[in-house]
Amino acid sequence: MRLLFIFLILLTTNFFAQEKDNFDLEVKQIINSNKDIEYLEIIYEYYKKNEWDSLLIYSDKLLKTTKNEKLNNLAHYFRGHSFRKKKIFNESLKEYNLISSKFSFYSYVQCSIGEIYLNQIEYKKALKIFIPLIKKYNMLSFKPKESVLLHNIGLCYFHLKEFENAESYLLKSTELLKQEKNTSLLIACYMDIANLYYEQYKDNQAIPYFQKAYALSKKIKNFEIKQNAALNMAVVEENRKDLTKAMLYRKEYDTWKDSVNNQNKIWAVAETEKKYAISQKQKEIQLLESENKVKVSQRNGFVASSILFLLLFGTAFYFYNQKSKTNKIIEAQKEDLDALNATKDKLFSIVSHDLRSSVNMLKGTNTKLLKDIANRDYDALDKIVHKNAAITNSTFNLLENLLHWATLQTQQLYFHIESVHLYSVIQQIEYNYKPLFENKNLVFTNTIPKATQVLADLNSLKIILRNLLDNAIKFSNENGIISVYIDDKNDAFHYLIIEDTGIGMDEETRTNLLKEGNLLNKKKNQKGIGTGLGLQLCKSMIQKNNGIFTIESTENSGTKMIIGLPKYKSNG
């Protein structure tokens, strides 16, 4: 059976890199010409620092304070760019469509719109944007990057099964990328050309491009590209039945995957710390502002009372009310701060307890690993390595759940409800979990109808499904079965069921898990690393998605995790 490759790339990064200096110069000229607009410099600083939420807030303020067409175009451009970076594509399109065609960098706007259509799988719409741009490319005042433009056209034709056109544009893009000496994007282009040939069963043409991509990946530091290049070579060798080489590439893939995960954890923790520091600073500023208001009011009261003694009583009464309101604000802020501190302490407690457990387990297994290596007991090595991988995966899931839970608690998680193709989401997660299924020899079945569409936030839905699938794997016995299917009980919801044949749970445990209670609830029969946080996170996110959650389980007979999600009803 042929295995599918996964590394199709959209080269949407820095599509106007050639004209970046001109863009910076144009924006600086606008700022210098409008020094009375206080938000302009702040907006541009947030743009350069990639702080998209702050950029959205201040660009909105700019729109409300000016009617200047050039400034409005610039504000809409920054807002469209921010929403695109946050992958909120419909909002991004709204902003870009508000920009006048007279805007200096309108060619960049058109490229952005085309790339959004490409992300939304609307390839014909994307081509209607890209093709005119490439035809009049030499006449453009500000030129998007030609290699990226050609590559995106090639991708559109690839997905539309117009392989001859796709091949022509992708090869042109490759030649330009070679001249630019852009190794990362060249690797991506090689992989896409390989997939193009592979889709047409032209393996002899596809494999050399996979090999070129793999060889070039050795020269760069991007762990994710290294990881995907190794994975593609592993699949190549598996298809050619060379399992020895395939295993070596798989091991290399796992090494780079661990590096990516470690890097993501560091970035995620740093981002959480940054947000917490900003929140604390904002509270300090608010407190100082409140105190300053009190001082100003008291000073004015003193001046007024010295001028007119007859108004003393009324003035004193006024200041009393003001002080009471200020004290209430300060008290409310103190309560919020105490709640945040309590949450922080709880998170630290969870992290210290569970990380210590996982580290201790790793120390023990690593000690045994060293002994087995010294004794050349190679039969035991495979079990130990798989055990270490399971511990690392559980610890990573714990950290990821903690970060998502903290973001949800501080109301900083953005939910964008849209139509989601449920079968494709399950298929993607199934592919990522394939090694875990094989580790316990589990059979996984996905019988969701391919036409099933639900209304949900895609990112939070993936988090929900990963957590529930983690539990199903954790509590399944060797050689068990995990099934994912739909049971439509009414016209309003699709009921997605994740069923395992594992150890199940008693009625008391099932009831407690469904209660709205403390953050941490553990199953009585839980043996591995865990806090119950994942299930609490799932319940909160399902609620945010206007969904329903319940559990059906019998001890020693398996468990059904049931999620009800609103159906997507097409206007057509």
Summary of the structure (lengths in Angstrom):
residues: 572
radius of gyration: 28.5
end to end distance: 37.8
largest distance: 99.5
contacts: 1702
relative contact order: 0.05
helix: 69%
strand: 8%
